[in-house]
Amino acid sequence: MVLRVLHLVGSAVSEFYCDLSRLYAEDCLESNANAALYEFHIAYVTPDRQWRFPQSLKLDAIAAARPMPLIEAIQILTALKIDVMIPQMFCVPGMTSYRALFDLLNIPYVGNRPDVMALTAHKARAKAVVAASGIKVPSGELLRLGDLPTLTPPTVVKPVNEDNSLGVDLVKDFSDYENALKTAFTHADEVLVETFVQLGREVRCGVIVDEGKVICLPLEEYAMDREKQPIRRHEDKLRRNEKGGLGMVAKGNTKSWIVDPSDPITAIVWAAARTSHVALGCRHYSLFDFRIDSSNQPWFLEAGLYCSFAQTSVISTMAKEAGMPLDQLFKCMLNNTLGNINR
């Protein structure tokens, strides 16, 4: 049996998120192509909420595909008889309402449910749930436009529902708040201000479910410096080239690396990640950022519950280090969604 797999790509919000989605999804399509196992289809959503069904994710193929409203797109999705959908949208509607649409269409999809995505997309709410489960989180306050922060610097200011460090800034003095808040409020209606956890280290932990077992993957650590780079910023993750194309900042052992599983922080972070995964109601997989202070105490920063199953995806990299290559990870996640696939 060849599975009909739909990749849901694009953004209902901005061209930036369209570019980001296409960047990862194109890698996924190329890396997991196997005509004996999968028949890939693409649905591409643009910020005007129009749908397209291009033959590939090349810009000329997207431009050649006919735009259509949701009602017509639903007819095509029904006719395609899709077995499973891979969510590749990173904007908030893409992570929530568009996934909910596929629930209504009774088309299963890999990854977390819309309510879980909505919860974790709001950093303050996600922190509150994780804190209630006993995991340490930095002190914080949620501000709306016109509110004044009360936390004494150093603090981190961030839009409450943006990813990729958009609008994030480190405030070292009360006088720095004005500019930091002004920038953050350009990205969201609410801004989270939280106490800065001194380095330490900063790591990311991926979690997957395999045959019903919650398994933590090798940690990824980021190159940080107490003075020169105390936090990760947007430009440390994504950058546009001279032609305007979006690309990932080159990785490698100078930017990030896999932590040796024998490192003492691994077991501590794994325990916190498992607790966070369960507390937030995650399924299939999850991904969490932790700040490690000088006493090796992990502090939960945020959840990023997405994986594009590209070679460059963080969970893919971690799983490979754990002995699970991308094709095996991809099949594992389909098994999670559809039940055991005998191949």
C-alpha positions in Angstrom: 0.0 0.0 0.0 1.3 3.4 -1.0 0.3 6.1 1.4 -1.1 9.4 0.0 0.7 12.0 2.1 -0.2 15.7 1.9 2.3 18.4 2.9 0.4 21.5 4.2 2.7 24.4 3.4 2.7 28.2 3.4 1.2 30.8 5.8 -2.1 32.5 6.3 -0.2 35.4 8.0 2.9 36.6 6.1 5.4 36.0 3.3 8.1 35.5 6.0 6.2 32.4 7.3 5.5 31.3 3.7 9.2 31.4 3.0 10.1 29.6 6.3 7.5 26.9 5.7 8.6 26.3 2.1 12.3 26.2 3.2 11.7 23.3 5.5 9.0 21.5 3.5 11.1 21.4 0.3 13.9 19.7 2.2 11.3 17.2 3.7 9.9 16.4 0.2 13.3 15.7 -1.2 14.7 13.8 1.8 11.7 11.5 2.3 10.7 10.8 -1.4 10.1 7.1 -1.8 7.7 6.2 -4.6 7.4 2.6 -3.3 6.0 3.9 0.0 4.6 7.4 -0.4 2.6 9.5 -3.0 3.3 13.1 -2.0 0.9 15.9 -2.6 1.2 19.6 -1.7 -1.4 22.1 -0.5 0.0 25.7 -0.4 -1.7 28.5 1.6 -0.9 32.2 1.0 -1.5 35.2 3.3 -4.7 36.0 1.3 -6.1 32.7 2.5 -6.1 31.2 -1.0 -5.1 27.6 -1.6 -3.0 26.2 -4.3 -2.0 22.6 -5.2 1.4 23.0 -6.9 3.4 20.1 -8.4 6.5 21.2 -6.4 7.6 24.0 -4.1 9.6 25.8 -6.7 8.4 29.4 -7.0 7.4 29.0 -10.6 5.4 25.9 -9.8 3.6 27.8 -7.0 2.9 30.7 -9.3 1.5 28.4 -12.0 -0.9 26.7 -9.6 -4.4 28.1 -9.7 -5.5 29.9 -6.5 -8.8 28.9 -5.0 -11.0 29.5 -1.9 -11.3 27.1 1.0 -14.6 25.5 -0.3 -13.0 24.5 -3.5 -9.8 23.3 -1.8 -11.9 21.0 0.4 -13.4 19.4 -2.7 -9.9 18.7 -4.0 -8.7 17.4 -0.6 -11.7 15.0 -0.5 -11.1 13.8 -4.1 -7.4 13.2 -3.4 -8.3 10.6 -0.7 -5.4 11.7 1.5 -4.2 9.1 4.1 -2.2 11.5 6.3 -1.2 15.1 6.4 2.2 16.6 7.4 1.8 20.1 8.9 4.4 22.5 7.6 2.8 25.8 8.6 4.5 27.8 11.4 2.1 30.8 11.7 -0.4 30.6 14.6 -3.4 29.9 12.3 -1.4 27.3 10.5 -0.6 25.5 13.8 -4.2 25.8 15.1 -7.2 26.5 12.9 -5.7 24.8 9.8 -5.0 21.6 11.8 -8.5 21.8 13.2 -9.8 21.8 9.6 -8.2 18.5 9.0 -9.9 17.1 12.1 -13.2 18.2 10.6 -12.3 16.5 7.3 -11.3 13.4 9.3 -7.8 13.4 7.7 -5.2 12.4 10.4 -2.1 14.4 10.7 1.3 14.0 12.3 2.0 16.1 15.4 0.2 17.8 18.1 -3.5 18.8 18.3 -4.7 22.4 17.7 -5.5 23.0 21.4 -2.0 21.9 22.4 -0.4 24.1 19.7 -2.5 27.1 20.8 -1.4 26.6 24.4 2.3 26.3 23.6 2.2 29.2 21.0 1.3 31.4 24.0 4.6 31.4 25.9 3.1 32.6 29.2 0.4 30.0 29.3 2.8 27.2 28.4 5.1 28.3 31.2 2.2 28.3 33.7 1.2 24.8 32.8 4.8 23.5 33.0 5.4 25.3 36.3 2.3 23.7 37.8 3.9 20.3 37.0 6.9 21.2 39.2 9.4 22.4 36.5 11.3 25.6 37.2 10.4 28.6 35.0 11.8 32.2 35.1 9.6 34.7 36.9 7.6 36.7 34.4 4.8 39.2 33.8 2.5 39.5 30.8 2.1 43.1 29.4 -0.4 44.7 27.1 0.3 48.0 25.3 0.6 50.8 27.9 1.4 48.5 30.8 4.7 49.2 32.7 7.1 46.4 33.6 7.9 45.9 37.2 10.6 43.2 37.0 14.1 44.5 37.8 16.6 43.9 35.0 18.3 42.0 33.6 15.2 40.6 31.9 14.2 39.2 28.5 11.5 40.8 26.6 9.7 38.7 23.9 6.4 38.8 22.0 4.2 36.2 23.7 3.3 34.2 20.5 6.2 34.6 18.1 8.9 32.0 17.3 12.4 32.2 15.8 13.3 34.9 18.4 11.5 37.6 16.5 11.3 40.8 18.6 13.3 39.3 21.5 15.7 41.6 23.4 17.7 41.5 26.6 17.1 44.4 28.9 20.0 45.3 31.2 18.6 48.6 32.7 15.1 50.1 33.2 16.0 52.7 30.6 16.3 49.9 28.0 12.6 48.8 28.4 11.1 51.5 26.2 12.9 50.4 23.0 12.6 46.7 23.8 8.9 46.9 24.4 8.3 49.0 21.3 10.0 46.4 19.2 8.2 43.4 20.8 4.8 45.1 20.4 5.3 45.3 16.7 5.0 41.5 16.6 2.3 40.8 19.1 -0.5 42.4 21.2 1.0 40.9 24.4 4.6 40.8 25.5 6.2 38.5 28.0 8.9 40.0 30.3 10.8 37.4 32.3 13.8 37.3 34.6 17.0 36.6 32.8 18.6 33.3 33.8 22.4 33.8 33.7 24.6 31.4 31.8 25.1 28.5 32.4 24.3 26.8 29.2 21.4 26.7 26.8 20.1 23.4 25.4 17.2 22.0 23.4 15.6 18.7 24.1 13.6 16.7 21.6 11.1 14.0 22.6 9.5 11.4 20.4 6.9 8.7 21.0 7.9 5.3 19.6 5.6 2.3 20.1 3.9 4.2 23.0 7.1 5.0 24.8 8.1 8.6 25.5 11.8 8.8 24.5 14.1 11.8 24.9 16.7 12.4 22.2 20.3 13.7 22.6 20.4 17.3 23.6 21.5 20.1 21.3 23.6 22.8 22.9 24.0 26.3 21.5 27.2 28.4 21.5 26.6 31.2 24.0 28.8 33.7 25.7 28.0 35.5 28.9 29.2 38.9 27.5 29.0 38.7 23.7 26.0 36.4 23.2 23.9 36.0 26.3 20.7 35.2 24.4 19.9 33.8 21.0 18.5 36.3 18.6 16.6 36.1 15.3 19.7 36.6 13.2 21.3 33.7 14.9 18.7 31.4 13.4 17.5 32.7 10.0 19.0 35.1 7.5 18.1 36.3 4.0 20.7 36.1 1.2 21.6 38.8 -1.2 18.8 37.7 -3.5 16.2 37.9 -0.7 15.9 34.2 -0.2 15.4 32.9 3.3 18.0 30.5 4.7 19.1 29.0 7.9 22.3 30.3 9.6 24.9 27.7 9.1 25.1 25.1 11.8 28.2 23.2 12.9 30.3 22.8 16.0 30.9 26.6 16.2 27.1 27.3 16.4 25.6 24.2 18.1 26.5 20.7 18.8 25.0 17.4 20.2 25.7 17.0 23.9 27.4 13.7 24.9 24.7 11.6 26.6 27.0 11.0 29.5 27.0 14.7 30.3 25.5 15.2 33.8 22.9 17.7 32.5 21.4 15.2 30.1 19.5 13.1 32.6 18.3 16.2 34.4 17.0 17.9 31.3 15.4 14.6 30.0 13.4 14.3 33.2 12.2 17.9 32.8 11.4 17.4 29.1 9.3 14.2 29.8 7.4 16.0 32.5 6.8 19.0 30.2 5.7 16.7 27.3 3.0 15.0 29.5 1.9 18.2 31.3 1.3 20.0 28.0 -0.6 17.1 26.5 1.8 16.4 23.7 1.6 13.5 21.3 4.0 12.0 18.7 6.8 14.5 19.4 7.8 17.6 21.2 10.7 20.1 21.5 11.7 22.2 24.5 14.3 24.9 25.2 16.0 25.0 28.6 18.4 27.4 30.2 20.9 25.7 32.5 22.2 27.9 35.3 25.6 27.7 37.0 24.4 25.0 39.4 23.1 22.8 36.5 19.5 23.6 37.3 17.3 23.6 34.1 14.8 26.4 33.6 12.0 25.9 31.0 12.0 28.7 28.4 9.5 27.6 25.8 8.1 24.8 23.7 8.4 24.5 19.9 6.1 21.7 19.0 6.9 21.2 15.3 9.1 19.1 13.1 9.2 19.3 9.3 11.1 16.0 8.9 13.7 17.8 6.9 17.4 16.9 7.2 17.9 20.3 8.9 15.0 19.9 11.4 16.3 19.8 15.0 14.4 16.6 15.9 15.7 14.9 12.7 19.3 15.8 13.7 18.8 14.6 17.3 17.1 11.3 16.2 20.0 10.6 13.7 22.4 11.0 16.6 20.3 8.5 18.6 20.6 6.0 15.7 17.3 6.7 14.0 17.9 8.1 10.4 15.3 10.4 8.9 13.5 7.8 6.9 13.0 5.7 10.0 11.9 8.8 12.0 9.4 9.7 9.3 7.9 6.2 9.3 7.8 6.2 13.1 5.7 9.3 13.1 3.4 7.9 10.5 3.0 4.8 12.7 2.1 7.1 15.6 -0.6 8.7 13.5 -2.0 5.7 11.5 -1.1 2.7 13.6 1.4 0.1 12.7 2.4 0.1 9.1 3.6 -3.3 8.0 6.3 -2.8 5.4 
